[in-house]
Amino acid sequence: MSKSFKVYRTRNGILIEHAQKYYLSDIDWNLFLNRDHLYQEIAKDIQLLSPTEKGEVMIQEDLLAPVEKQEIWGAGVTYYRSREARMEESKDAGGGDFYDRVYQAERPELFFKGTAYRAAGSGEKVRIRKDSKWDVPEPELTLFVNFKGKITGYTIGNDMSSRSIEGQNPLYLPQAKTYDKSAGIGPCVYVPESPLPAETDIVLEIIRSGKTVVQNSVSFNQMKRKPQELVDFLFRECSFEYGCFLMTGTGIIPDDNFTLASGDEIRITIAPIGTLVNYVE
């Protein structure tokens, strides 16, 4: 039996997948997720439950983004490919070498991405800014970190980004990254007994008018920084009563001649976790 759980937030409760599916109704998502020894606690939970036959229906019809009182944060320039792209898009504004400095520095780039209000779950719509002309999704392994700064779970993040705005000036990063429905997250929180292997692949596919227009993948082991390193910097002067989600950066950036359009389907797959599906509004 797999030594992991998939935990889904639904409209009226929590669905746990572990060989079979188990349902907890009327339970606080924030308290459930933020427990210190999450894997062990969920293992105890399901011993008291009977399997449900409605699990697939709940995933199809009642699924919510797995974030409620948690903040969503992002890390930037953690892959060499991201470093290259950021340097290229900012060179005309004189900010190109900033990103090389960040890539090489001890201190990582960390930024506030959003809250549940600005997040879209799997199957929901994300947005591109009306004042932007060049927009891409950034597929990212996303950590769930509890109130003690301990990584206890993983999900998939879609860090929607305006390359045209960030490229004008690196100081415009918050506008390029943080706006309504700029964060896709889900479909579940994956809770394994041990950390995800470094060889885990992240796969991006973008479908337009029924045809795949972008398809690429990257292995998590290409990330320059370790996950706990990013978490430690985030928790230096920030506390998170209900834990937080931290997107770990992207190693996949579409070609410079590509920009998202309304109606595009964005699919991000990390095999142990599942597939996050978002549609561009």
N, C-alpha and C positions, 0 to 999 in steps of 0.2 A: 504493500500500500504506500502511496506517495506520502512523504513526510512534509506535507505542505497543505495550506488551506487557501481557498479563494473566498474572499469576503465581499459580498455585494451589498450596497446600500439601496434599499427599495423604499417605496412610498410609505409603507406601514411597518417596516421592520428591517431585519438583517437576514440575508441568505448566506449560508456557509456551504461551500462545496468541498467535499473530501471523500472521493469515491462516490458517495451519494450526496444529496442536498438536504440541508436542515434549515429550518426557519425559526427565527426568534422574533416575536411580535412585540410591539410597544416597548422597545428598548432604546436607550440613549446611545446614538452612534458615537458621540464624542467620548463618553466614558468607556464604552466597549473597546474602542480602538486604542485608547491611550494607556492601557494597562501595561505594567512594566515587563512582565514575562508573557508577551502576547500569544506566542505559539502554544505554550503550556496551558494558558488560560482557556484558549479556544478548544484545545483537546479535552479539557474538563467540561466545557459547555456542551459539546455534542454527545457526551456520555449520558446526559439527562434528556436528550431529544430523540424523537422518532423521525425517520426520513420523510420528506414531503414529496408528493408526486407533482406538485405545481411549480417546481423550481425553474424549469425552462420557460414556462409562461411568465413567471415573475421577471426573469432576465429580459425577455422580449418586450414586456409591456409596462413594467413597474420600476425599471432601473433608474437610479439617480446617480449623479456624480458622487464619488466617494469622499466628499469634503463638505463639512458643515461649519464648525467653529474654527477650523484650522486655517492658517494662512498658507498661501502658496508662494514659494520663493524660487528664484532661478540662479543658476551659475553659468557664467559665460566663458568662452575661449578656453574650454577644457580639452578640446581636440585640436589637432594640428590643422585639419580642414577648416574648422571655424576660424582659427587664427588667420589663415590665408584669405578667406572670404571677407573677413572684417577689415583686414588691411587694404584689400583691393577696393572695397566699396567706400572707404574713407580717405583714400589717398588724395583726391582732389581738394578735400577740405583741410588737408594738412594733419589729419589725425591717424594716418596709417600706422605709424610706428607705436602708437599707444597700445595696440592689441598685441604686438610682439612683446612689449614690456609686461603686459598682464600675463601672457602665456608663460614667460620665463620667471615671473616674480614668485616670491613665497606666498604672498597674500592673493587669494583668488578674487575674481569678480563675482560679487553676489548682489542680487537686486530683488526687490519686492515685485512679485508678479500679479497677485490678486487675492481675492477672497472667494468664497462660494458664490457670492452674488455675480461675480464676473467670470465664473467658470462654466463650461459646457461638458456634460457627460457624454458617454458613448451613444451615438445615434442622434446627437443634438447638433445645433448649428453653431459654428464659430464665425467671427467677423473679420473683415479687413477694413482698415480705416478709410474713410471717404477722402481724406486729404493725403493719401499715399498712392504712389504709382507702381511700387515694387514690393510685393508681399509674398512671404513664404511660410510654410509650416516648419517647425524645428522638432523632429521626433526625439524624445528624450526618456531615458530610464529615470524614473522619479522615485525618490526615497520617501517612505513615511518614517518620520522621526518622532519618538514620543517625548514627553515633557522632560525626561532626563537626558535628552540628546542621544538616545540609543536608536539605531536603525532596526526597526522591527518588521517592516514590510516594504513592498514595492508596488508601484503602479506604472502606468504609461502616461507621459505628458506630451501635449502638443503645444509648444511654445510659439504661438503665432507672432510673427515679427514683421515690422515694416523696415525693409532694408533701405528704402529711399530716405526715410526720415533719420534713421541712425547714421546713414552715410553722410548726411549733411553736416553732422557734428556729433561726436561721441556723447556730448552732454545732453543730446536729445533722446538718449536711451530710454528713460521712463515713458516718453510718449510713443516710442517705437514698440514698446513691450507691454504696456499696461493700459488697457482700455476695456470696454464692455465686451465680454465673450472673446477675450484674447487668450484664454487658457482652456485647452481641452484636457480632460483628465479622466482616467478610468481604464477598463470598465469595472475593475475590482481592486481591492488591495490583496496582493499575493503575500502570504505569510509563510515562509519556509522555516524549517527547523535550523538550517544553516544558510549563510549568505549565498546570493546568486553567484554562479561561476563567472569568472572574468571573461570566458569565451562566449558568453551570452550575446546573441545577435539582436540588433534593432533593425527592423525592416520598414521602409517607407514606400507606399504606393499612392499615387495620385491619379484618379480616374476622372476624365472629362468627356462628357457625351458618350459614355460607354466604353471609352478606350483608355488604356493606361498611358499616361503621358510622362510620368516620372516613376522610376523604380530603382531603388538603391538600398544598400544595407551597410552596416558597420558593426564591428565587434566591440563590446563594452571594454575589452582590454586595451583598446587604442586611446582611451581617456588618459590624459597625462596625470591627473590627480586622483587620489583614492577617495572613495565616498566618505569615509569617516573624517578625512582631512577637511572636506567641504563643510561637513556638519560641525566640526569643532570650531571653525572660523565663524559660522553662522551663530553658534550659541555663545560666543565670547561675551557679547553684550546684549543679547536678545533672549528673552524667555518666552516659552510657548505653553500656556496653561493646558491646552488640549492637543499638544503636538503640532507638527507642521509637515507640509510636503515640500520637498526640495528637488526641482528639476536639475539634472546634472550636466546639462550642456549637450550639444549636438555634434555629431561627426558627419552628418548628411545635410548638404545644402544644395538645392537644385541649381542647375546652370544659370549663369547671369541673364540669359535671354528668357527665363521663365518667371512668370508671376501668376499668382492665384487669381481665379475668376469666380464670380458667383455661380453656384451650382456644382463646383468641384467637390469630389468625394476624396477625403484624406483618410488613408488607412495606415495605422502604425501597429506593427505586430512585434511583440516580444514573446517568444514561444511559451515560456512557462506561465506568463501572465494572461495572454490573450491578445485581442485586437481592439484598439480604440478606433472608432469610426466617427468622423466629424464631417459635416457638410458646410460649405462656405455659403453664408447668407447672401 
